[in-house]
Amino acid sequence: MGKKISWLIWGLSASWFIAPAQALDDSLGEAGINANQLHQPPYDLIGRKIAIGQVEIGRPSFFGIDKAISWNYKLLPAQVFYRDTPAKTDTDVDPHAAMVAGVMVSNDKTLKGVAPGARLYASAVGSPLKSGQPEECLSAQHVASQNGGDVRAINFSFGESLQRDSRSESILDGNALLTQCIDWSARVHNVLYVIAGNQGSGGIPIPTDHYNGITTAYSTQREGVFTKVDFANLSAAPLG
């Protein structure tokens, strides 16, 4: 089962490298959230003068800091960090974080993101072996305070398992440190948190039990339209 899931995850990741333009165009086009229409006149909504944030295990690369630049050369974050400090050269650079950032702000002609005109502030929490909910909370607060304290939304495409929670009896009741952290930050920093909805056996449900943000999951296409929540959000292969 472990090998099967590993191959599944590798296959999903590989599909981005094989045809990232098609995948992003499908997601942002009429079959998906149709953000492409909002980029066009008369709306012309591309995120100008707007700041958004990203907190991940790793971070996208940054021209001038990293020697190995992201696969998407039109991806230009405003700033990148390691938790609450400036990022170090070629440290914590992660392809997954780069792909997520690309969906958010890429300005490539064939890989245009949801808000290609927005300023992106990204923080890497670092290896799970050396970090946990306190470091994740610190990273989130730091991103929320950027751009003069005016960051509209922060994306989490990671989370914490109940097994790693420090409480003796861990349940999704809104009381995990990271959950309380983002609920507090949403109110104090006036920012919308968008949290990955992966749950199930081996999932990352914390902080999906938050109150002041949005928990989201990714969907799969049925007859060319994204209408069904993908089973990979359960972090386990389907049975039957």
Backbone hydrogen bonds in HBPLUS format (Angstrom, degrees):
<---DONOR---> <-ACCEPTOR-->    atom                        ^
c    i                          cat <-CA-CA->   ^        H-A-AA   ^      H-
h    n   atom  resd res      DA  || num        DHA   H-A  angle D-A-AA Bond
n    s   type  num  typ     dist DA aas  dist angle  dist       angle   num
A0005-ILE N   A0001-MET O   2.95 MM   4  6.25 159.4  2.00 155.2 159.3     1
A0006-SER N   A0002-GLY O   2.95 MM   4  6.15 156.1  2.01 145.4 152.7     2
A0007-TRP N   A0003-LYS O   2.90 MM   4  6.14 159.0  1.94 151.2 155.9     3
A0008-LEU N   A0004-LYS O   2.97 MM   4  6.20 148.5  2.07 140.7 150.0     4
A0009-ILE N   A0005-ILE O   2.88 MM   4  6.16 165.8  1.90 157.4 159.2     5
A0010-TRP N   A0006-SER O   2.91 MM   4  6.10 162.2  1.95 148.0 153.6     6
A0011-GLY N   A0007-TRP O   2.83 MM   4  5.94 152.3  1.90 141.9 149.8     7
A0012-LEU N   A0008-LEU O   2.92 MM   4  6.24 156.0  1.98 152.5 158.5     8
A0013-SER N   A0009-ILE O   2.97 MM   4  6.21 161.6  2.00 151.1 156.1     9
A0014-ALA N   A0010-TRP O   2.76 MM   4  5.92 158.0  1.80 149.5 156.5    10
A0015-SER N   A0011-GLY O   3.03 MM   4  6.19 146.2  2.15 142.6 150.3    11
A0016-TRP N   A0013-SER O   3.05 MM   3  5.49 136.4  2.25 106.9 117.9    12
A0017-PHE N   A0014-ALA O   2.98 MM   3  5.15 116.8  2.39  99.5 114.9    13
A0018-ILE N   A0014-ALA O   2.89 MM   4  6.16 149.9  1.98 155.1 164.7    14
A0019-ALA N   A0015-SER O   3.03 MM   4  6.02 168.0  2.05 143.9 147.2    15
A0023-ALA N   A0019-ALA O   3.11 MM   4  6.34 162.7  2.14 153.0 158.1    16
A0024-LEU N   A0020-PRO O   2.94 MM   4  6.06 166.6  1.96 153.3 156.3    17
A0025-ASP N   A0021-ALA O   2.91 MM   4  5.98 157.8  1.96 146.5 153.6    18
A0026-ASP N   A0022-GLN O   2.91 MM   4  6.03 155.2  1.98 146.7 152.9    19
A0027-SER N   A0023-ALA O   3.12 MM   4  6.32 158.7  2.16 143.7 149.2    20
A0028-LEU N   A0024-LEU O   2.96 MM   4  6.11 156.7  2.02 151.3 157.0    21
A0029-GLY N   A0025-ASP O   2.84 MM   4  5.54 122.8  2.17 137.7 150.0    22
A0033-ILE N   A0027-SER O   2.87 MM   6  6.35 152.7  1.94 165.9 159.2    23
A0035-ALA N   A0028-LEU O   2.79 MM   7  5.11 110.0  2.29 121.9 141.4    24
A0036-ASN N   A0028-LEU O   3.09 MM   8  5.87 170.7  2.10 151.9 150.9    25
A0032-GLY N   A0029-GLY O   2.99 MM   3  5.39 145.3  2.11 109.0 119.2    26
A0034-ASN N   A0029-GLY O   2.88 MM   5  4.31 130.8  2.12 142.1 135.7    27
A0226-PHE N   A0031-ALA O   3.20 MM 195  6.10 177.7  2.20 152.3 152.5    28
A0038-LEU N   A0035-ALA O   2.94 MM   3  5.26 124.0  2.26 104.7 119.1    29
A0039-HIS N   A0036-ASN O   3.13 MM   3  5.19 141.6  2.29  97.0 108.2    30
A0040-GLN N   A0037-GLN O   3.16 MM   3  5.46 151.0  2.25 104.8 113.1    31
A0045-LEU N   A0038-LEU O   2.75 MM   7  5.50 161.7  1.78 162.0 155.9    32
A0043-TYR N   A0040-GLN O   3.02 MM   3  5.93 121.4  2.37 138.6 137.6    33
A0044-ASP N   A0040-GLN O   2.96 MM   4  4.94 167.0  1.98 118.6 119.1    34
A0117-GLY N   A0046-ILE O   2.60 MM  71  5.01 151.1  1.68 152.5 150.3    35
A0050-ILE N   A0047-GLY O   3.10 MM   3  5.27 147.7  2.20 137.1 131.9    36
A0119-ARG N   A0050-ILE O   2.81 MM  69  6.19 165.3  1.83 158.6 163.3    37
A0152-ARG N   A0051-ALA O   2.83 MM 101  6.06 153.8  1.90 164.6 161.1    38
A0052-ILE N   A0119-ARG O   2.84 MM  67  6.17 162.4  1.87 165.8 169.5    39
A0121-TYR N   A0052-ILE O   3.01 MM  69  6.42 155.7  2.07 151.6 159.2    40
A0053-GLY N   A0153-ALA O   2.71 MM 100  6.08 155.5  1.77 152.3 158.9    41
A0155-ASN N   A0053-GLY O   2.94 MM 102  6.19 161.9  1.97 133.1 133.4    42
A0054-GLN N   A0121-TYR O   2.90 MM  67  6.25 140.2  2.06 155.8 156.0    43
A0123-SER N   A0054-GLN O   2.89 MM  69  6.34 157.4  1.94 159.9 166.3    44
A0055-VAL N   A0155-ASN O   3.05 MM 100  6.33 166.9  2.06 171.8 169.9    45
A0056-GLU N   A0123-SER O   3.16 MM  67  6.54 162.6  2.19 165.6 170.6    46
A0125-VAL N   A0056-GLU O   2.78 MM  69  6.08 162.5  1.81 156.8 162.8    47
A0126-GLY N   A0057-ILE O   2.90 MM  69  5.10 156.3  1.96 134.5 140.7    48
A0059-ARG N   A0092-ASP O   2.84 MM  33  6.06 138.3  2.01 158.0 164.8    49
A0094-ASP N   A0059-ARG O   2.88 MM  35  5.44 160.6  1.92 154.5 154.7    50
A0065-ILE N   A0062-PHE O   3.05 MM   3  5.60 162.8  2.08 133.8 137.5    51
A0066-ASP N   A0062-PHE O   3.02 MM   4  5.71 174.6  2.02 165.9 166.8    52
A0075-LEU N   A0072-ASN O   3.03 MM   3  5.59 157.8  2.08 122.7 124.4    53
A0078-ALA N   A0120-LEU O   2.73 MM  42  5.23 143.8  1.86 134.7 146.9    54
A0122-ALA N   A0079-GLN O   3.09 MM  43  6.50 164.4  2.11 155.0 157.4    55
A0087-ALA N   A0080-VAL O   3.38 MM   7  5.80 155.8  2.44 128.9 122.6    56
A0081-PHE N   A0122-ALA O   2.80 MM  41  6.21 142.4  1.94 150.7 161.4    57
A0124-ALA N   A0081-PHE O   2.93 MM  43  6.19 161.5  1.96 138.9 142.3    58
A0082-TYR N   A0085-THR O   2.77 MM   3  5.31 162.6  1.80 154.4 160.5    59
A0085-THR N   A0082-TYR O   3.01 MM   3  5.31 157.3  2.06 123.4 130.7    60
A0083-ARG N   A0124-ALA O   2.90 MM  41  5.72 137.5  2.08 134.5 147.6    61
A0091-THR N   A0088-LYS O   3.21 MM   3  5.55 145.1  2.33 141.2 132.4    62
A0098-ALA N   A0094-ASP O   3.04 MM   4  6.32 151.4  2.12 148.2 157.0    63
A0099-MET N   A0095-PRO O   2.88 MM   4  6.16 153.1  1.95 149.9 156.5    64
A0100-VAL N   A0096-HIS O   2.96 MM   4  6.25 161.4  1.99 154.8 159.6    65
A0101-ALA N   A0097-ALA O   2.89 MM   4  6.03 161.6  1.92 145.8 151.5    66
A0102-GLY N   A0098-ALA O   2.84 MM   4  6.01 144.3  1.96 139.5 150.0    67
A0103-VAL N   A0099-MET O   3.05 MM   4  6.38 150.1  2.14 145.0 151.5    68
A0104-MET N   A0100-VAL O   3.13 MM   4  6.46 142.4  2.28 141.4 152.0    69
A0104-MET N   A0101-ALA O   3.05 MM   3  4.96 121.3  2.40  91.0 106.4    70
A0105-VAL N   A0101-ALA O   2.83 MM   4  6.10 169.3  1.85 166.2 165.2    71
A0106-SER N   A0102-GLY O   3.04 MM   4  4.43 153.5  2.11 121.6 124.9    72
A0114-VAL N   A0103-VAL O   2.74 MM  11  6.10 160.0  1.78 152.1 152.4    73
A0115-ALA N   A0104-MET O   2.79 MM  11  5.80 164.6  1.81 154.0 159.4    74
A0113-GLY N   A0106-SER O   2.75 MM   7  4.53 166.9  1.76 134.2 131.8    75
A0111-LEU N   A0108-ASP O   3.11 MM   3  4.83 143.3  2.25  94.5 105.6    76
A0118-ALA N   A0115-ALA O   3.05 MM   3  5.52 170.4  2.06 122.0 124.8    77
A0130-LYS N   A0127-SER O   2.90 MM   3  5.46 156.0  1.96 116.5 123.9    78
A0136-GLU N   A0132-GLY O   3.01 MM   4  6.23 154.6  2.07 153.8 162.0    79
A0137-CYS N   A0133-GLN O   2.86 MM   4  5.96 155.4  1.92 150.3 156.1    80
A0138-LEU N   A0134-PRO O   2.98 MM   4  6.20 157.2  2.03 144.4 150.8    81
A0139-SER N   A0135-GLU O   2.98 MM   4  6.18 157.6  2.03 144.2 149.6    82
A0140-ALA N   A0136-GLU O   3.02 MM   4  6.22 159.0  2.06 144.9 150.5    83
A0141-GLN N   A0137-CYS O   2.97 MM   4  6.20 165.6  1.99 155.8 159.1    84
A0142-HIS N   A0138-LEU O   3.02 MM   4  6.18 155.0  2.08 145.9 153.0    85
A0143-VAL N   A0139-SER O   3.03 MM   4  6.29 161.4  2.06 152.1 156.1    86
A0144-ALA N   A0140-ALA O   2.94 MM   4  6.13 160.9  1.98 150.7 156.6    87
A0145-SER N   A0141-GLN O   3.15 MM   4  6.31 130.3  2.41 139.3 150.5    88
A0145-SER N   A0142-HIS O   3.25 MM   3  5.32 139.2  2.43  96.4 107.3    89
A0146-GLN N   A0143-VAL O   3.12 MM   3  5.45 167.7  2.14 114.1 117.6    90
A0149-GLY N   A0146-GLN O   2.88 MM   3  5.14 133.1  2.11 102.8 116.7    91
A0150-ASP N   A0147-ASN O   3.22 MM   3  5.40 152.8  2.29 102.3 110.2    92
A0192-LEU N   A0152-ARG O   2.94 MM  40  6.22 171.7  1.95 138.8 140.7    93
A0154-ILE N   A0192-LEU O   2.87 MM  38  6.29 150.8  1.95 150.5 155.6    94
A0194-VAL N   A0154-ILE O   2.88 MM  40  6.12 165.7  1.90 158.4 159.7    95
A0156-PHE N   A0194-VAL O   2.84 MM  38  6.13 161.9  1.88 169.6 166.9    96
A0196-ALA N   A0156-PHE O   2.93 MM  40  5.92 126.1  2.23 141.3 157.3    97
A0160-GLU N   A0206-ILE O   2.68 MM  46  4.88 164.0  1.70 148.8 154.7    98
A0206-ILE N   A0160-GLU O   2.96 MM  46  4.88 156.7  2.02 165.3 157.6    99
A0164-ARG N   A0161-SER O   3.18 MM   3  5.46 140.5  2.35 102.2 111.9   100
A0165-ASP N   A0162-LEU O   3.17 MM   3  5.13 152.9  2.25  99.7 108.0   101
A0173-ASP N   A0171-ILE O   3.05 MM   2  5.70 123.2  2.38 107.8  91.9   102
A0180-GLN N   A0176-ALA O   2.94 MM   4  6.20 170.1  1.95 164.8 166.7   103
A0181-CYS N   A0177-LEU O   2.85 MM   4  5.98 146.1  1.96 144.6 155.4   104
A0182-ILE N   A0178-LEU O   3.05 MM   4  6.32 163.5  2.08 152.8 153.7   105
A0183-ASP N   A0179-THR O   3.09 MM   4  6.28 155.4  2.15 148.4 155.8   106
A0184-TRP N   A0180-GLN O   2.94 MM   4  6.02 154.9  2.00 142.8 149.7   107
A0185-SER N   A0181-CYS O   2.84 MM   4  6.07 162.8  1.87 150.2 155.6   108
A0186-ALA N   A0182-ILE O   2.82 MM   4  5.82 155.4  1.88 140.8 147.4   109
A0187-ARG N   A0183-ASP O   3.37 MM   4  6.53 150.4  2.47 135.9 142.1   110
A0188-VAL N   A0184-TRP O   2.87 MM   4  6.10 172.0  1.88 159.5 161.9   111
A0189-HIS N   A0185-SER O   2.71 MM   4  5.33 159.1  1.75 143.1 150.6   112
A0214-ILE N   A0193-TYR O   2.84 MM  21  6.23 165.1  1.86 167.3 172.4   113
A0195-ILE N   A0214-ILE O   2.77 MM  19  6.13 166.4  1.79 164.6 168.4   114
A0216-THR N   A0195-ILE O   2.85 MM  21  6.05 168.0  1.87 166.7 169.2   115
A0197-GLY N   A0216-THR O   2.60 MM  19  5.07 122.4  1.92 163.7 160.6   116
A0204-ILE N   A0198-ASN O   3.31 MM   6  5.60 140.1  2.48 110.8 120.6   117
A0199-GLN N   A0233-ASN O   2.73 MM  34  6.23 144.3  1.86 158.6 169.9   118
A0203-GLY N   A0200-GLY O   2.93 MM   3  5.05 152.2  2.01 133.4 129.3   119
A0208-THR N   A0205-PRO O   2.52 MM   3  5.34 155.5  1.57 138.2 147.7   120
A0210-HIS N   A0207-PRO O   3.22 MM   3  5.77 132.3  2.46 125.2 123.5   121
A0230-ASP N   A0218-TYR O   3.12 MM  12  6.20 170.6  2.12 139.0 141.9   122
A0220-THR N   A0228-LYS O   2.64 MM   8  5.42 158.6  1.69 162.9 170.2   123
A0222-ARG N   A0225-VAL O   2.72 MM   3  5.33 161.2  1.75 146.3 147.8   124
A0225-VAL N   A0222-ARG O   3.22 MM   3  5.33 163.7  2.25 105.8 110.8   125
A0233-ASN N   A0230-ASP O   3.08 MM   3  5.94 167.3  2.10 123.1 126.8   126
A0234-LEU N   A0231-PHE O   2.88 MM   3  5.61 163.2  1.91 121.1 126.8   127
A0235-SER N   A0232-ALA O   2.94 MM   3  5.10 160.7  1.98 107.6 113.7   128
